[in-house]
Amino acid sequence: MKFGIHQSSWLDTPDPAEAFEAVKVKAQWAETHGFVWFSVLDHMIQIPRVGAPDEPVLEGWTVLAGLAAVTNRIRLATLATAVGYRNPAHLAKIMASVDLISRGRLTLGIGAGFFEDEYKQYGWAFPPRPATRIRQMEEAVQLILKMWTEPRTTFHGRYFHVEDAILEPKPVQKPRPPVMIAGSGEQLTLRAVARLADACNVQGDVATVRHKLAVLRSHCDAAERDYGTIEKTHAHAWLLARDDAAVAAKRERLAARGPLRDFVGTVSEAIDLIGQYQDAGVELLINGDYRNDAETRELFASDVMPHFA
């Protein structure tokens, strides 16, 4: 089992002007404490499960470019870029540049998009049917992969078009950076993972994750894809403390920002639950650091991760 950190909240510091400095320090700390993955939220406004819509939020790809220049080993990604936020040809160019800056440490994390209010605020068309957005995502990934690997790309899809397009320099990673498709839809999203992706990101409790990965395996069989070549990742919000009294104190202290979700408990309880996710097939567990809790990160590094080395 490998471990990562996801920057879902930018409230590490009360001063928004210091938000990048704070995430830089966190990513550098993660890199030196055994984490292999650092991802950032790619939204223009905060999403409901994390915080209030008017919270400060930095633009994801700008942050990744900055982190690429100040880290050395940790893999960098968005979790996840919605297909509707950027023209995919332009996104392919942005990502190739970030891969170059990082010397080959980028993963494309992409999804179909869900936050309708954000689309409306920023003037993007929001197709109401999830199936349409998922098909847009598939086509965008196909276009991006072609632009990363072909000298010039001509692509006439249903949603996206380029004509004899040049993308130079290419990404550092060869043949190209890995693609992680986020989402757990059984009919379309997991089928897209089997066809196009190098990694998946599935949500839910242990039983749900086990079921979703079984569905993914069936899609791989249908596509004649080796299920073992897809990295199985799971993002979960964790709040840890050493004992029950410390957990109760943490609940009281952090609940002021809103309801707590996912896992809140002791180190030993976390180790047990993570073991269950590992048995279900998860290979990379990502801590969605929605309460910016330094103690949780430190306990992961000192007490949890050594159990899964």
Secondary structure, DSSP 8 states (H G I E B T S, - for coil): -EEEEEE---TTSS-GGGHHHHHHHHHHHHHHTT--EEEE---SS--TTTS-TTS----HHHHHHHHHHH-SSSEEEES-EEGGGS-HHHHHHHHHHHHHHTTS-EEEEEE----HHHHHHHT----SSHHHHHHHHHHHHHHHHHHHHSSEEEEE-SS-EEEEEE--S--SSSS---EEEE---TTTHHHHHHHH-SEEE--S-HHHHHHHHHHHHHHHHHHT--GGGSEEEEEE-EEEESSHHHHHHHHHHHGGGS---SEEEEHHHHHHHHHHHHHHT--EEEEE-TT--HHHHHHIIIIIGGGG-
